[in-house]
């Protein structure tokens, strides 16, 4: 009896201190759930492509694309151009990694499906673009407070503010966006991927259609 009691007590103690089970690599997770897994975890996610393959190559050094489901978004970092265009469905298995503060998924398998409706950017205040929006498509509006600054060969950057706080807009060279006419005080509506480089959160437009300028 004493041995049995000891065994039960040991099992209870192990249950209390054992870490939570991680998802099996073959389980398809919501992107929000996948983003909570430790770096180095192998996860499978499904969603809709939000950014064209290679749109951010000049600063990301890859030919990847954004992926988003109903819960969150994440950047899929690929060495090859898979011609993943916005609206395309995709299921991706890969390893979670950190890229200068930005969470990415480096795939071992990408299954591209049919093309459907495109994901629409979600309106956000400039201040709210941060960790909670990272990987999603967002849309912000504000006055240019700084820039544009030449950051070649990576691209150009400028900052806008809607009154809630400045946010960096980073324009990669592959997007074909002309920033030469931008000036302080102009009102800009910018859509794109909510990203991060080190301590700076930013919006990365995908093409000239993602920038509207007034004034």
C-alpha positions as CSV (number, residue, x, y, z in Angstrom):
1,X,0.0,0.0,0.0
2,X,2.8,2.4,0.9
3,X,4.5,1.7,-2.4
4,X,1.3,2.4,-4.3
5,X,0.8,5.6,-2.5
6,X,4.3,6.7,-3.3
7,X,3.8,6.0,-7.0
8,X,0.6,8.0,-7.1
9,X,2.3,10.9,-5.3
10,X,5.2,10.7,-7.8
11,X,2.9,10.8,-10.8
12,X,0.9,13.7,-9.4
13,X,4.1,15.7,-8.8
14,X,5.4,15.0,-12.3
15,X,2.1,16.2,-13.8
16,X,2.3,19.4,-11.9
17,X,5.9,20.2,-13.1
18,X,6.0,18.7,-16.6
19,X,6.1,21.4,-19.4
20,X,3.0,21.6,-21.7
21,X,3.1,19.3,-24.7
22,X,4.2,21.0,-27.9
23,X,2.3,20.4,-31.1
24,X,3.4,17.5,-33.2
25,X,5.1,18.7,-36.5
26,X,2.3,17.2,-38.6
27,X,-0.5,19.0,-36.8
28,X,-1.9,22.0,-38.7
29,X,-2.0,24.9,-36.3
30,X,-3.6,28.3,-36.6
31,X,-0.9,30.9,-37.4
32,X,-1.6,32.6,-34.0
33,X,-0.9,29.3,-32.2
34,X,2.2,28.6,-34.3
35,X,3.5,32.0,-33.4
36,X,3.5,31.0,-29.7
37,X,5.7,28.0,-30.2
38,X,9.4,28.2,-29.2
39,X,12.0,29.2,-31.8
40,X,13.2,26.0,-33.5
41,X,9.8,24.3,-33.5
42,X,8.6,22.6,-36.6
43,X,5.0,23.6,-37.4
44,X,2.5,23.3,-40.2
45,X,0.2,26.3,-41.0
46,X,-2.3,27.0,-43.7
47,X,-3.6,30.4,-45.0
48,X,-3.7,32.8,-47.9
49,X,-0.7,34.5,-49.5
50,X,-0.6,38.2,-48.8
51,X,2.6,39.5,-50.4
52,X,4.2,38.5,-53.7
53,X,7.2,36.2,-53.7
54,X,10.4,38.3,-53.5
55,X,8.8,41.6,-52.9
56,X,11.1,42.3,-50.0
57,X,14.2,40.6,-51.3
58,X,16.5,43.7,-51.0
59,X,16.1,43.8,-47.2
60,X,15.0,40.2,-46.3
61,X,17.6,38.6,-48.6
62,X,15.2,35.9,-49.8
63,X,12.3,35.4,-52.1
64,X,9.7,34.7,-49.5
65,X,6.0,35.7,-49.1
66,X,3.5,36.6,-46.4
67,X,0.9,34.2,-45.2
68,X,-2.2,35.0,-43.2
69,X,-5.3,33.1,-41.8
70,X,-8.2,34.3,-39.7
71,X,-6.0,34.5,-36.6
72,X,-2.7,36.0,-37.5
73,X,0.0,36.3,-40.2
74,X,3.6,35.1,-40.6
75,X,6.4,35.5,-43.2
76,X,7.5,32.5,-45.1
77,X,11.2,32.7,-45.9
78,X,12.2,30.9,-49.1
79,X,15.5,30.9,-51.0
80,X,13.7,30.2,-54.3
81,X,10.9,32.2,-56.0
82,X,7.8,30.0,-55.7
83,X,5.6,32.6,-57.6
84,X,3.3,32.8,-54.7
85,X,0.9,35.6,-55.4
86,X,-1.7,37.3,-53.2
87,X,-4.8,35.3,-52.9
88,X,-3.1,31.9,-53.4
89,X,-3.9,29.3,-50.7
90,X,-0.8,27.6,-49.2
91,X,0.0,25.0,-46.6
92,X,3.5,25.3,-45.2
93,X,5.6,23.1,-42.9
94,X,8.8,24.6,-41.6
95,X,10.9,25.8,-38.7
96,X,10.3,28.9,-36.7
97,X,13.3,31.3,-36.6
98,X,14.1,34.8,-35.7
99,X,15.4,37.3,-38.3
100,X,16.6,40.5,-36.6
101,X,13.5,40.4,-34.2
102,X,11.1,39.4,-36.9
103,X,9.5,35.9,-36.6
104,X,9.8,33.9,-39.8
105,X,8.9,30.4,-40.9
106,X,11.6,28.6,-43.0
107,X,9.9,25.9,-44.9
108,X,10.8,22.3,-45.7
109,X,7.5,21.9,-47.6
110,X,5.2,24.4,-49.4
111,X,2.0,23.2,-50.9
112,X,0.4,25.9,-53.1
113,X,-3.3,25.5,-53.8
114,X,-6.0,27.4,-55.7
115,X,-6.3,31.2,-55.9
116,X,-9.2,32.9,-54.1
117,X,-10.1,36.3,-52.7
118,X,-7.2,38.4,-51.5
119,X,-6.7,39.3,-47.9
120,X,-7.5,43.0,-47.3
121,X,-5.3,45.1,-45.1
122,X,-6.7,45.9,-41.6
123,X,-6.8,49.6,-40.6
124,X,-4.5,50.4,-37.7
125,X,-3.3,53.4,-35.9
126,X,0.4,54.1,-36.5
127,X,1.1,53.4,-32.8
128,X,-0.6,50.0,-32.9
129,X,1.6,48.6,-35.6
130,X,3.8,46.3,-33.4
131,X,4.2,42.8,-32.1
132,X,0.5,42.1,-32.1
133,X,0.1,43.0,-35.8
134,X,3.4,41.5,-37.0
135,X,3.0,39.3,-40.1
136,X,-0.4,40.7,-41.0
137,X,-1.5,43.1,-43.7
138,X,-2.2,46.5,-42.2
139,X,-3.2,50.0,-43.5
140,X,-2.2,53.2,-41.8
141,X,-2.6,56.9,-42.6
142,X,-0.6,59.9,-41.3
143,X,1.6,62.9,-42.1
144,X,5.2,62.4,-43.2
145,X,7.4,63.4,-40.2
146,X,10.8,62.3,-41.5
147,X,12.4,61.2,-44.7
148,X,12.4,59.7,-47.2
149,X,15.9,58.6,-46.4
150,X,18.2,56.6,-48.8
151,X,18.9,53.2,-47.3
152,X,20.2,51.6,-50.5
153,X,20.8,48.9,-51.5
154,X,18.0,47.8,-49.2
155,X,15.5,50.6,-50.1
156,X,14.1,53.8,-48.7
157,X,12.4,54.7,-45.4
158,X,10.2,57.4,-44.1
159,X,8.0,57.9,-41.1
160,X,4.4,58.9,-40.7
161,X,2.3,59.8,-37.7
162,X,-1.5,59.9,-37.3
163,X,-1.1,61.6,-33.9
164,X,-0.7,58.4,-31.9
165,X,3.0,57.9,-32.7
166,X,5.5,57.7,-35.5
167,X,5.8,54.6,-37.6
168,X,8.4,53.7,-40.2
169,X,7.4,52.9,-43.8
170,X,10.1,50.8,-45.5
171,X,10.1,50.7,-49.3
172,X,12.0,47.8,-50.8
173,X,13.7,48.3,-54.1
174,X,11.8,45.4,-55.8
175,X,8.4,47.1,-55.2
176,X,9.0,49.7,-57.9
177,X,7.7,52.4,-55.6
178,X,9.0,55.9,-56.4
179,X,9.6,58.0,-53.2
180,X,11.3,60.9,-55.0
181,X,8.2,63.2,-54.7
182,X,7.5,62.5,-51.1
183,X,8.1,65.4,-48.7
184,X,7.4,66.5,-45.1
185,X,3.8,67.2,-44.2
186,X,2.2,65.2,-47.0
187,X,-0.6,62.8,-45.9
188,X,0.2,59.2,-46.9
189,X,-2.1,56.1,-46.8
190,X,0.2,53.1,-46.6
191,X,-0.7,49.4,-46.8
192,X,1.6,46.5,-46.5
193,X,3.1,43.8,-44.3
194,X,3.5,44.6,-40.6
195,X,7.2,43.8,-40.0
196,X,10.1,44.4,-37.6
197,X,13.8,45.1,-37.9
198,X,15.6,44.9,-34.6
199,X,13.7,47.4,-32.3
200,X,11.9,49.2,-35.2
201,X,8.4,48.1,-36.2
202,X,7.5,49.0,-39.7
203,X,5.0,48.7,-42.6
204,X,6.3,47.3,-45.8
205,X,4.3,48.2,-48.9
206,X,4.1,45.6,-51.7
207,X,3.7,47.7,-54.8
208,X,2.9,51.3,-55.9
209,X,-0.8,50.6,-55.3
210,X,0.0,50.3,-51.6
211,X,0.9,54.0,-51.3
212,X,-1.6,56.9,-51.7
213,X,-0.2,60.4,-51.3
214,X,-2.1,63.7,-50.7
215,X,-0.7,67.2,-50.7
